[in-house]
Amino acid sequence: MTDTLQAAPAADDSKPTKKTTKASTDVVTLSSICKELKVEPTIARAKLRAVDPKEYPAIAKHKHGTSWEWKKGDAAIKEVKALLKD
């Protein structure tokens, strides 16, 4: 019996090598808000986790274990900025 070797398929150079991610223009991250307000991200996250749902309802909707980021125009962005300015 003879073993036949098959050539590996050639790499397709027409495909982009970078994975596409969310467009940064559509998302506002906590990091960008912290830079804008000159607040340490660690302190900001601690404040966000301890938020009062009655006082900041849009922030309280954040799902545990997900990134602190919002779509532009989201009401939570105003709440985050107000919380971090205090």
Secondary structure, DSSP 8 states (H G I E B T S, - for coil): ------------TTS-SS-----TTTEEEHHHHHHHHT--HHHHHHHHHT--TTT-HHHHT--TTS-SEEETT-HHHHHHHHHHH-
